[in-house]
């Protein structure tokens, strides 16, 4: 009789302990998953800002929107060119790549010598927007230095 | 026959230690990831502001050029101040300002002589006193 009571108490304690431990582990797994998610978002955002910034700097130095692509990725360009848009993909090392996870879209408008650029970086596989940057360059006329 | 009582004490203690260690790791991982994300967002925000200022500065160059072409004075443009032979405009976005300085080379042309980002700094009114002496 006494042995049965002991065994029952042992099992109850073991089940309770296991339940608490499993709950704690589940909570911690969620916490680790949230941390991993935030880390991934931070990495993507930093990469997107760096890419957009490079494009903006190239835009500032380019004498025409066409020259922008060459300045950004060299003569062996991987850009899909539209009438007023350039699109390309970049890998995690931020090098041009046909299969890279980032897609950068540069759209420009020209008016009286001022070229305005809208640079958007998105996740290439999901199409999720990551970052947008607007800048402009005044190409001017002769006599302005 | 003497029966040894079954106890969970050691096992419970072990699980407790494991749980505490994993909780500490989880909290550290989570807070580090959050801090990284905040830093990235800050980087994105300051970059946006920086290029907004840049775009406003470039737009000012166009306005100045158009003004000179149409025979207007640069001081007629909004926010332009004259400092000797220098015409300056300050564009503020976020915690910093871009100061664009132009000098006329002739009646209808100018050169850019200043393109400077200045940060607005204001001293804290209260300082953290570590020791009153």
Interface residues (C-beta under 8 A of the other chain):
Chain A: X2 X3 X6 X7 X10 X13 X14 X17 X21 X24 X25 X28 X31 X32 X34 X35 X36 X37 X38 X39 X41 X42 X43 X45 X46 X48 X49 X52 X53 X56 X60 X112 X113 X114 X116 X131 X133 X134 X135 X136 X137 X138 X140 X141 X143 X144 X145
Chain B: X3 X5 X6 X7 X8 X11 X12 X15 X18 X19 X22 X23 X26 X27 X29 X30 X32 X33 X34 X36 X37 X39 X40 X41 X43 X44 X47 X48 X51 X52 X54 X55 X58 X59 X61 X62 X65 X66 X105 X106 X108 X109 X110 X111 X112
